[in-house]
Amino acid sequence: QVQLVESGGGLVQPGGSLRLSCVASGFTFSSYGMNWYRQAPGKERELVATISNTGGMRTYADFVKGRFTISRDNAKNTVYLQMNSLKPEDTAVYYCNRGANYWGQGTQVTVSS
């Protein structure tokens, strides 16, 4: 069965950085594009970034452009989200997604001084 396991969240000061990881199993990882979403308290889940199956195409939400970078290592079945210049409004639970209804459990990111 499809499993997505995120890690790397935590508490960071404004302006700091974090790298999230999502390890996938139960499917041929290199055949699928992957996504990162986030959901802040009281808000709807929103798309943050996408990456194609080869990593050749990437897209970003306007609110993270220039600060976040999505990448993947198909040999390790892992997708990453490098987050720099973090802001308090980036505080949310971040989820890895394979499309359809395949989600990880989420990892909490809190940006606060």
N, C-alpha and C positions, 0 to 999 in steps of 0.2 A: 504494500500500500504506500501511497505517496506520504512522505514525511518531510517537513521543513522545520528546522530547528535554528532559531535565531540566538545570537549572543552578542555581547559587546556593549550593551547599554550601561548606563550609570549616571552619576551626578557629575556635572562639569560646570565650570564657571563660564559666564558669557565671554565669547571670543575663543574659547577652547575648542578642542577637537575630540572626536570619537570615531572609531571604525567598527561598524556593525558587520557581522558575518551571518550567513545563512547556509547551513549544510543540508543538502537535499539527498533523499534516498527514495527508492521504490519506483523510479522511472529513469529513462535515459535522459540525463540532465542536459547533455549537449544538443538535444533536439528541441529544446523549449526556450522561448524567451522568458525572462523573469522580471519581477516588479518588486519595488518597495513602496509600501503605503504607510501612512501614519494616522493616528487618531488621538486628538487632544480631548481632554475632559469636556463633555458637553457639546462636542462637535462631531460632525460626520467624518467617516474615514475618507482620506484623500490620497490620491496618487502622488508619489514623490518622484520616482524615477523608474525607467524601464531600460532593459538591455536585451538585444536580440540573442539568439541561441549561440552565435559565434562571437558576440561581443562587438561586432562591427557597427552596430547602430545603437545609439543611446539617446534617450530623451529625458528632459527634466521639467518639473513644474517651475513656473516662473519664480516662485518664492525661494527656490534653492539654487537656481542657476548661478554658477560662478563660485559656489560654496561647497556643494556636495558633488561627489563623483561615484558613479556606479561602475562596478567592474565584476568580472567573473573569472574563475579558474576551473575549466571543464575537467581537468585532470583530478581536481579535488572535490568536484561536485559542490562548489561553493560560490555564492554570489556575495559581494561586499557592497557596503555603502560607507564611503569615507566622508565624514562630515566635518568641515572646518568653519571657522568664524561663527560658531554657534550662538544663537540668540535665545532669549527666554521664550519667545514664541515658537521655537522648535521643540519645546517640551511636549512629549506625546509618547504613546506606545507605537513602536515601529514594527511593521509586519512584513514578512517575506511572502510573496504570492507567485503562484505559477499560472495564474489565470483560472477561469471557471470558479470553482469553489475550494481551491487548495490554498490553505493558509497555514502559517506557522502560529505559534502560541504568542508571539510578540515579545519585544524587549523594551523596557522602560528607559527613556532618555529624559533626563531632567536637567535643564539649564538654569542655574540660579547661583547668585553670589551669596 
